[in-house]
Amino acid sequence: MSNGRYAMKLISRYVRRMPPSASCHDFCRGVTAYIYRHYRYPLLPFLTPKSRIQRLVDHPEERLTASAIIYSRRRREVWMVGDCQCLAGGELYDNPKPYEKQLAEMRAARVRELLAQGVSQNEQLQSDPAREVIIPTLLETMKQQNKTFAVIDGFKIAEQFVPVYTLDFKPWELVLASDGYPVLCPTLEESEARLAEQRASDPLNIGGFKATKAFLKNNNSFDDRAYIRFQT
């Protein structure tokens, strides 16, 4: 299981146990402590608990890391921890990582270089070789998580980078989603259709929409995705 998927399962388990009255601050503190406890288990049996934690301080790429977008029904608030997106009454709100656009531009430039060198689109869709160019920078930016941007990773969440949107008491239609949708639409069908259009027109993701990953061969997306729509 990938670190991201393991983190997702832990976060889901924590949310199910969380009191309905919890604030965003309560969530950030509680979910951090919940994940941190798992770092003391022998995931790396050759290290002591203390040295295990120090290794994760030095190597954030090895942490259990995920984003979450949460609606508190009691507080009528939307919390965005990490890169996720929301439609509230038809208006889009997102919370991208600060370095994502720069990395996507770097990768797009490398894709074009490879195309000019004769490496075809189909060949690049086998393994996305241009992504290798951004990996060192990507690892460097991860050292900034919970310093210049917020994620859930078992270390203190930088709550100043967690947007909280409060809704009034009129009826609202909300869409909460991960960042795996290039265009977030009011229905899942529309969002999936726009994703399919992106895959058909620009599977390398280097045009109007740039990403740090391509649609690899036989994949119907370039990233994980989650989508839920409901009325308050």
C-alpha positions in Angstrom: 0.0 0.0 0.0 1.3 3.4 -0.9 2.0 6.0 1.9 -0.8 8.2 0.5 -3.4 5.4 0.5 -2.4 4.4 4.0 -2.7 8.0 5.2 -6.1 8.2 3.5 -7.3 5.2 5.5 -6.0 6.6 8.8 -7.6 10.0 8.1 -10.9 8.3 7.2 -10.9 6.3 10.4 -10.1 9.4 12.5 -12.9 11.4 10.9 -15.5 8.7 11.6 -14.5 9.0 15.3 -14.3 12.7 15.5 -17.0 14.5 17.6 -19.5 16.5 15.5 -18.6 19.7 17.4 -14.9 19.6 16.4 -13.4 22.7 15.0 -10.9 22.8 12.1 -8.2 23.4 14.8 -9.4 20.3 16.7 -9.3 18.3 13.5 -5.8 19.4 12.6 -4.4 18.6 16.1 -6.3 15.3 16.5 -5.5 13.8 13.1 -1.9 14.8 13.4 -1.6 13.0 16.7 -3.4 10.0 15.3 -1.0 9.6 12.4 2.1 10.4 14.5 1.3 7.4 16.8 1.7 5.2 13.8 5.2 6.4 13.3 6.2 4.8 16.6 5.2 1.4 15.2 8.1 -0.7 13.7 7.5 0.5 10.1 11.3 0.7 9.9 12.3 -2.0 12.4 16.0 -1.3 12.2 15.4 2.1 13.8 14.5 3.1 17.3 11.2 5.2 17.7 13.3 8.3 18.3 15.5 7.8 15.2 12.5 6.8 13.2 10.9 10.2 13.9 14.2 12.0 13.1 14.4 10.2 9.8 10.9 11.4 8.9 11.9 15.0 9.9 14.8 14.7 7.5 12.9 12.8 4.8 9.3 14.1 4.5 8.9 12.1 1.3 8.7 9.0 3.5 5.8 10.4 5.7 2.2 9.2 5.5 0.9 12.2 3.6 -2.5 13.1 2.2 -4.9 16.1 1.8 -8.5 16.3 3.0 -11.5 18.5 2.4 -14.1 18.4 5.1 -17.6 19.9 5.6 -18.6 20.4 9.2 -22.4 20.3 9.3 -22.5 21.5 12.9 -20.3 24.6 12.1 -21.4 25.0 8.5 -17.7 25.2 7.5 -15.6 23.8 4.7 -12.0 23.0 5.7 -9.4 22.6 3.0 -6.2 20.8 4.3 -3.9 20.4 1.3 -4.5 20.5 -2.5 -8.2 20.0 -3.0 -11.1 21.9 -4.5 -14.7 22.9 -3.8 -17.7 24.3 -5.6 -20.0 26.2 -3.3 -23.1 27.6 -4.9 -21.4 27.2 -8.3 -18.3 29.2 -7.2 -14.9 27.4 -7.4 -12.5 27.4 -4.4 -9.2 25.6 -4.6 -6.0 25.3 -2.5 -3.1 24.2 -4.8 0.4 23.6 -3.6 2.5 26.7 -4.1 5.1 24.9 -6.3 2.8 22.9 -8.4 2.5 25.3 -11.3 6.3 25.8 -11.5 6.9 22.0 -11.5 4.2 21.4 -14.1 5.9 24.1 -16.4 9.3 22.4 -15.9 7.9 19.0 -16.8 6.0 20.4 -19.9 9.3 22.0 -21.1 11.0 18.6 -20.9 8.2 16.9 -22.7 8.5 19.3 -25.6 12.3 18.7 -25.7 11.7 14.9 -25.9 9.2 15.4 -28.6 11.7 17.5 -30.6 14.3 14.7 -30.1 11.9 12.2 -31.7 10.5 10.6 -28.5 6.9 10.1 -29.5 3.8 10.9 -27.4 3.0 7.2 -27.2 6.5 6.4 -26.0 6.3 9.0 -23.3 2.9 7.7 -22.1 4.6 4.4 -21.3 6.5 5.8 -18.3 6.4 9.6 -18.4 10.2 10.1 -18.6 9.8 13.9 -18.3 8.7 13.5 -14.8 12.2 12.4 -13.8 13.3 16.0 -14.4 11.2 17.4 -11.7 11.7 14.7 -9.1 14.7 16.4 -7.4 12.8 19.7 -7.2 9.7 17.9 -6.0 11.7 16.3 -3.2 13.1 19.7 -2.2 9.6 21.2 -2.1 8.4 18.4 0.1 10.8 19.7 2.8 8.5 22.8 2.9 5.3 20.9 3.8 3.7 22.3 6.9 6.1 25.2 6.6 4.9 27.0 3.4 1.9 24.9 2.7 -0.4 22.5 4.7 -0.8 18.8 4.4 -1.8 16.0 6.8 1.4 14.1 7.6 1.6 13.4 11.3 3.6 16.6 12.0 2.1 19.9 13.1 -0.2 21.2 10.4 0.5 24.8 9.2 -3.0 26.0 9.9 -2.4 29.4 8.5 -2.5 27.7 5.1 -5.8 25.9 5.8 -8.7 27.9 4.3 -11.9 27.7 6.2 -15.1 28.9 4.5 -18.3 29.5 6.5 -21.7 29.2 4.9 -24.7 31.1 5.9 -28.0 29.3 6.7 -29.6 29.4 3.2 -29.6 26.1 1.2 -26.2 25.4 -0.5 -25.1 22.8 -3.0 -21.6 21.7 -2.3 -19.1 19.7 -4.4 -16.0 18.6 -2.6 -13.2 17.0 -4.7 -9.6 16.1 -4.9 -7.3 17.9 -7.4 -7.5 15.0 -9.8 -10.2 16.9 -11.9 -8.7 19.5 -14.3 -12.2 21.1 -14.4 -14.5 20.7 -11.5 -18.2 20.7 -12.6 -21.5 20.6 -10.8 -22.0 16.9 -11.5 -19.7 13.9 -11.4 -20.7 13.0 -15.0 -19.6 16.4 -16.3 -16.4 16.3 -14.3 -15.6 12.9 -15.6 -16.4 14.0 -19.2 -14.0 16.9 -19.0 -11.4 14.6 -17.6 -11.9 12.3 -20.6 -11.7 15.2 -23.0 -8.4 16.2 -21.4 -7.1 12.7 -21.8 -8.1 12.6 -25.5 -6.8 16.0 -26.5 -3.6 16.3 -24.4 -2.7 13.1 -22.5 0.8 14.5 -21.7 -0.8 17.4 -19.9 1.4 20.1 -21.4 -1.2 22.4 -23.0 -3.8 24.7 -21.5 -3.9 22.4 -18.5 -0.4 21.4 -17.2 0.2 18.8 -14.6 3.2 17.1 -12.9 2.0 13.8 -14.4 0.7 12.4 -17.7 -2.1 10.0 -18.4 0.0 6.8 -18.4 -1.0 4.2 -20.9 -4.1 2.2 -19.8 -4.8 4.7 -17.0 -8.1 6.7 -17.2 -6.7 9.5 -15.1 -3.4 11.2 -14.3 -4.0 11.4 -10.5 -6.3 9.9 -7.9 -9.7 11.5 -7.6 -12.6 11.8 -5.2 -15.9 13.6 -5.7 -19.0 14.1 -3.6 -22.0 16.5 -4.1 -24.7 17.2 -1.6 -27.0 19.9 -0.3 -26.7 21.5 3.1 
